């Protein structure tokens, strides 16, 4: 069983993107545009839930060696 690689700068940046996108409230705290009547603020937050999972999966694939699921 091999050990995972250490996080590098690229992995930290990839993990920081969703955090910054969700916490940068002054930049997306508005009502328009709305999608299906949902204000921008809410759908921006909802979109980042699955996107955060995608970013985490990318970093996981970069850090954990393949075949270590034993």
Secondary structure, DSSP 4 states (H G I P E B T S, - for coil): -PPPPPP-HHHHHHHHHHHHHHH-HHHH----S-BTTB-HHHHHHHHHHHHHHHHHHHHHHHHSPTT---
